[in-house]
Amino acid sequence: MPRTVNAHAHRVRRAAFLDIAQQLIQTKGYETMSIQDVLDALNTSRGALYHYFDSKQALLEGVVDRFADGALATLQPILDDRTLPAARKLEHVFNGIAQWKADRKDLVLAILQIWTSDANAIVREKVRRLTSQRLAPILARIIQQGIDEGAFQIRSAEGTAMVVLALLQGMQELAVEQFVGRQKGTVSFEAVQATVPTFVEALERLLGLAPNSLTLPLTDAQTLRFWFG
């Protein structure tokens, strides 16, 4: 007879591997940590680990995937709020994601170290795809609401959502470059600050909004200082 899998026990055990992997990524660094470190921390076998994750990279992807799941779960009440206009809903979504990252700064910085390594190009691409797959329907839903309200002067919610995603990913790549530059002392805080209005202006124009219609977390100097120092 086939073995019956206890779904709850499976989730709990899988989460335990992810908890240890995340802890090691934050304290030891992904490049330095090993599969054996994970096994030693849980006092378990390689075979037990491979039942859930077939490689160190799969562990990393699991940590990032869980991080994204948690962030997006916090957005559901915003999306379901029928009293919130689309423009404000968009702000709350960006603010919610920014706050989720800020509350987990150590993990974000650890992932950032992985992100900037040339050896992890495949991981970067998978994260980009993960972001697109999960954020695209959320953005499309909000944009369609804005169209229905007459607030967003555009034709296609789905098409515009993909363009917004491309804009966000471009901004994220620039932010990573600037973060690294700040650490090296080659980029000034003023240079970082100067890029933000351009991004917000591009987003407003894309949605057909009047200038200064959106207030996003990166427009706040305190938030920029929190990340860029």
Secondary structure as the mmCIF struct_conf table of DSSP 4:
data_model
#
loop_
_struct_conf.conf_type_id
_struct_conf.id
_struct_conf.beg_label_comp_id
_struct_conf.beg_label_asym_id
_struct_conf.beg_label_seq_id
_struct_conf.end_label_comp_id
_struct_conf.end_label_asym_id
_struct_conf.end_label_seq_id
HELX_LH_PP_P HELX_LH_PP_P1 PRO A 2 VAL A 5
HELX_RH_AL_P HELX_RH_AL_P1 ALA A 7 THR A 27
TURN_TY1_P TURN_TY1_P1 LYS A 28 LYS A 28
TURN_TY1_P TURN_TY1_P2 TYR A 30 THR A 32
HELX_RH_AL_P HELX_RH_AL_P2 ILE A 35 LEU A 42
TURN_TY1_P TURN_TY1_P3 ASN A 43 ASN A 43
HELX_RH_AL_P HELX_RH_AL_P3 ARG A 46 TYR A 50
TURN_TY1_P TURN_TY1_P4 HIS A 51 TYR A 52
BEND BEND1 ASP A 54 SER A 55
HELX_RH_AL_P HELX_RH_AL_P4 LYS A 56 ALA A 73
TURN_TY1_P TURN_TY1_P5 THR A 74 LEU A 75
HELX_RH_AL_P HELX_RH_AL_P5 GLN A 76 ASP A 80
TURN_TY1_P TURN_TY1_P6 ARG A 82 THR A 83
BEND BEND2 LEU A 84 LEU A 84
HELX_RH_AL_P HELX_RH_AL_P6 ALA A 86 ASP A 103
TURN_TY1_P TURN_TY1_P7 ARG A 104 ARG A 104
HELX_RH_AL_P HELX_RH_AL_P7 LYS A 105 TRP A 115
TURN_TY1_P TURN_TY1_P8 THR A 116 THR A 116
HELX_RH_3T_P HELX_RH_3T_P1 ASP A 118 ASN A 120
HELX_RH_AL_P HELX_RH_AL_P8 ALA A 121 GLU A 149
TURN_TY1_P TURN_TY1_P9 GLY A 150 GLY A 150
BEND BEND3 PHE A 152 PHE A 152
BEND BEND4 ARG A 155 ARG A 155
HELX_RH_AL_P HELX_RH_AL_P9 ALA A 157 LYS A 184
TURN_TY1_P TURN_TY1_P10 GLY A 185 GLY A 185
BEND BEND5 VAL A 187 VAL A 187
HELX_RH_AL_P HELX_RH_AL_P10 PHE A 189 LEU A 207
TURN_TY1_P TURN_TY1_P11 GLY A 208 GLY A 208
HELX_LH_PP_P HELX_LH_PP_P2 LEU A 209 ALA A 210
TURN_TY1_P TURN_TY1_P12 PRO A 211 ASN A 212
HELX_RH_3T_P HELX_RH_3T_P2 PRO A 217 THR A 219
HELX_RH_AL_P HELX_RH_AL_P11 ALA A 221 PHE A 228
#
